[in-house]
């Protein structure tokens, strides 16, 4: 029985740009085939502080038949001569200011990525923490969701498996390495390191990933925003109010719980690829039939 409701909001995306995944053709594919689009950044996690954050959105779209059953490709950016397979439309409004692709997003900027349903499923079935998030976003943070998107949300449990534990652990460890400046890691927020002795945003993300990974593997879902007292702790970490040794201890505890759950969690060893494959098949067929009838 369906519980997710359709939310037929704004489909429009920022115009194309000179970036490999931002051609006008890719934008049209993403807009026309859109089935789900939500906020996924600090606003939905409940970790935003002092109006410093941009808005991060993620979407999923169905592709025209020529891009699935044939060899059709899109330009690798506006006016690009090279052609690339369509996998996503990615756009950051900060690119429109002087400095272009080198700019760092900040308050008021929009970062949006719309994956093809096939690529999104590959990532989600592998337990990718970032793409799984769209399955658990509350309605008030959903920009657009049609029947196919609602069916996907209603079957979020089919993407939860022990695979996710390894992915959450990998992301957590990468964020921790960046916050502490380990070899091979870097921070693009030196002002945070100067003020607090470590990159507080990376620290917050490492701890958040631990909390959410544990919840996913024990409850089969992710609660958004992060419930208290966890949400308050994450905001305190981000503001630099928690000493580094305490942050590292909290991250280490979450890491240990995730590692244990990778072996013992009461979730399937593998996700339901058969269901995902069938959903992709029937959703694309229905989309192509609607396009043909239009």
Buried (B, 14 or more C-beta within 10 A) or exposed (E): EEEBEBBEEEBEBBEBBBBBBBBBBBBBBBBBBBBBBBBBBBBBBBBBBEEEBBBBBBBBBBBBBEBBEEEBBBBBBBEBEEBBEBBBBBBBBBBBEEEEEEBEBEEEBBBBBBBBBBBBBBBBBBBBBBBBBBBBBEEEBBBBBBEBBBBBBBBBBBBBBBBBBBBBBBBBBBBBBBBBEEEEBEBEBEEBBEEBEBBBBBBBBBBBBBBBBBBBBEEEBBBBBBEEEBBEBBBBBBEBEBEBEEBBEBBEEBBEBBEEBBEEBEBEEEBBBEEBEEBBEEBBEEBBEEEEEE
